[in-house]
């Protein structure tokens, strides 16, 4: 849709909502998923590089459009605290950009006990 726009804030809002549901969380965190139906079986691999590259990464989605460029909404959990990051037009790459944001969040904030 030519007039459909979403911001990184919108994507985090949707991801936070989705991650409340166990099946969504399971699928968003899966590095691969085996599908087997009657006489067909195959494996789908998740293309989200954050799942392999960051300790505690547990989802959510990557994407690309002409307007947004390389984009991601990602989640990581450390010590029971979940952080979401999202950005569009990544120039350095999804892994380095998200790593910098996650590291900043986990190193800059203290959560109450």
C-alpha atoms as one frame of an Amber mdcrd trajectory, in Angstrom:
protein
   0.000   0.000   0.000   1.661   3.250  -1.118   0.334   5.280   1.835   1.061
   2.688   4.528   3.823   3.850   6.878   5.144   2.488  10.156   7.759   3.936
  12.467  10.223   2.037  14.649   7.984   3.022  17.584   5.019   1.358  15.852
   7.041  -1.800  15.265   8.117  -2.012  18.928   4.514  -1.513  20.027   3.404
  -4.433  17.833   6.351  -6.610  18.913   5.715  -5.990  22.623   2.087  -6.971
  22.140   2.956 -10.097  20.163   5.615 -11.232  22.628   2.896 -11.527  25.286
   1.666 -14.674  23.504   3.598 -17.948  23.947   3.215 -19.148  20.338   4.352
 -15.788  18.958   7.376 -15.793  21.325   8.239 -19.359  20.322   8.111 -18.597
  16.601   9.916 -15.237  16.889  12.796 -16.877  18.786  13.057 -20.017  16.660
  16.284 -20.211  14.683  14.630 -22.828  12.502  11.240 -24.479  12.220  10.531
 -27.980  10.922   7.384 -28.377   8.870   5.920 -31.773   8.143   2.616 -32.289
   6.335   1.533 -35.660   4.920   4.234 -36.350   2.287   6.160 -33.063   2.548
   8.834 -32.197   5.107  11.211 -29.259   5.126  12.986 -26.847   7.437  12.608
 -23.073   7.411  15.534 -21.049   8.778  14.953 -17.716  10.482  16.764 -14.885
   8.687  17.057 -12.715  11.813  20.852 -12.586  12.431  20.343 -11.224  15.956
  19.202 -14.639  17.185  22.709 -16.043  16.697  24.728 -12.915  17.375  23.537
 -11.534  20.719  23.273 -13.309  24.075  19.656 -13.362  25.200  18.239 -12.429
  21.780  14.714 -13.819  21.565  13.032 -12.270  18.504  11.416 -10.535  16.616
  11.593  -9.574  12.914  13.774  -8.213  10.139  12.620  -6.610   6.924  13.457
  -4.484   3.936  11.553  -1.980   1.839  12.786   0.717  -0.528  11.718   3.471
   1.889  12.854   1.833   5.156  15.942   0.044   3.849  17.259  -2.689   6.155
  15.078  -2.678   9.249  14.626  -4.672  12.423  12.557  -4.865  15.553  14.496
  -6.999  18.014  14.168  -8.234  21.556  16.701  -9.478  24.064  16.230 -10.593
  27.653  18.892 -10.412  30.334  18.390 -11.139  34.036  14.630 -11.217  33.481
  14.542  -7.774  31.823  13.384  -7.573  28.224  14.551  -4.744  25.959  13.190
  -3.964  22.502  15.067  -2.017  19.845  13.934  -1.002  16.387  15.437   0.988
  13.576  15.227   1.502   9.852  17.776   2.465   7.206  20.582   0.529   8.819
  23.876   1.380   7.182  26.294  -0.506   9.444  24.162  -3.643   9.374  21.475
  -5.134  11.573  23.855  -6.966  13.901  26.232  -4.080  14.748  23.465  -1.476
  15.007  21.269  -3.637  17.247  24.245  -4.732  19.354  25.123  -1.105  20.045
  21.552  -0.289  21.096  21.155  -3.409  23.264  24.517  -2.868  24.952  23.648
   0.752  25.653  20.262  -0.171  27.159  21.543  -3.040  29.306  24.585  -1.050
  30.487  22.793   2.260  31.109  19.718   1.260  33.081  19.179  -0.245  36.486
  15.881  -1.987  37.069  14.321  -1.923  40.533  14.547  -5.183  42.492
